[in-house]
Every structure is written in C-alpha cells, then in structure tokens.
C-alpha cells in the first residue's frame, strides 16, 4: 500500500486540494463543534469555548450540538469571565449538565483548572507553550505535558485522587490515546484559514497530529494510509506521516475537508452506487 500511495501522490494531492477548495469554507462549518468558537469575538472567550467544544466532541453530532448549546448558554456571554470568577455558585449552576458520561462536576473540575492556569500563565496558549519546544518532532510532548500537568494539578489538591470523568476530558498521549478531541482543539487554535481560527501564533502547524476518530480512521484505512485495526496514537501518527508526505508544512490541512466526505457524502466505508461520484473513488483500496 505504501508504494501504491507514493506512486499516486501527485494525483491524490490534486484531489485533496479540490476537496479543500470545495469544503473548507466558513459557511460549511455547521454542524462541526467548531461553530461554537465563532459565537465569540474576544480571543480569550474563543479559546475557552474552543477547548470546551473540543473535549465534548464525542457522540452523535446532534447530541454534541445540543450539549454545547446548553453548556455555553449556562456559562453566559463571556466564557473567560465565567472561568475567572468561577466559584461554588458557578459549580451549582452546572450541576444539571450532562453530556453522555460527562457530568456538570466534570466540567466544573476542568473550569477550576482553567482558572488556575489563566491566573498563572494569562492564557491557555501561554500555559501550553511551557511544555512546547521547536526541537520536538511533533506536538505530542507538549500535549502530554499539558494534559498530565493539569491532571497532576488536580490530584495535588484532592489527595492524589482524580475522577474518571476529568481524566477522559484530558486524555493524554502518554496513555496511548489518539487524543482526537485535543488534537482537534489544537488544529482549531494553530491553523489559520477560512475554517480554523488560528489564534495561536507560536506553534508550528507542521507539528500537528491529525485528529483521528473511528470515522477518520476508517476513511484513511480505505485510502491506504494505515492498516491498523484500532484507533490509537500509533494510528494517528501513521496517518499524519502519510499526509506529511503530501503536505509537509501542514499535514492537518485536509482534516476538515475529509470529515465533510463522511458527513455530506455519507461515506460509511461500504461500497454503494454513490461512491462513483466521490472524488476519492479512484483511490479507494476497497472498491
């Protein structure tokens, strides 16, 4: 499969560019959770809304939208102000929140951690940069430091204990997770185009990892980018390496566009008559 991909690389780049031109548009963001970042114009509000939207980006699309609408409505006009003022009364306001197996207490625990790092570093980006090095091959060391340090911060204040709900929201690469949701957040923050917000200017987009969930993993397997049976960080690294062969300076460039293939064109991995009109059809190794 690797040889086949390299031989067809110029052709598949052309197809990916067409998909990018077709789908990478601000008016096509809905129903992606990224839509909630653009409900705000203040950078600090967008950053916090982005992290909340990313960590809750699991489950059905409609369910994610409903949960984020409810959560951000409760938080109010300024997520930044809500976090900086966070206290017992704010925790009580979130008690009734539920998104699948994430509870209001889980969100409150995360917001308390965000309050700490905003007080210490002045912003999520500044805190993330404390573990970032331009010498690192990719973003994994910085993301691991970000997640692990927040978990350790919580544990230090709670007798070494940490809830499974908070650990899920801050799933770390150090545990082998593909970290789809946090890699999604980093894509939104670092890349700057018609879709991605590009709020962070100090992180090299070439170091980003493709956000891989079951759907992206299946599509990239069909394209021959990997042959793993499960989605893990190893899978995400394989997929990212293939995209880096095509677009070295921006391996995550086509992530949003390819996700639209699944949503708009309803790609399920099974061959149907509709496949013949898909731009990726000639590259599908399961045809």
PyMOL commands that set and color helices and strands:
alter all, ss='L'
color gray80, all
select helices_A, chain A and resi 2-7+9-23+26-28+33-39+43-55+61-75+79-84+88-93+104-121+124-129+140-156+164-169+173-175+180-190+205-207+214-222+233-246+255-264+273-277+281-283
alter helices_A, ss='H'
color red, helices_A
select strands_A, chain A and resi 98-99+102-103
alter strands_A, ss='S'
color yellow, strands_A
deselect
rebuild
show_as cartoon
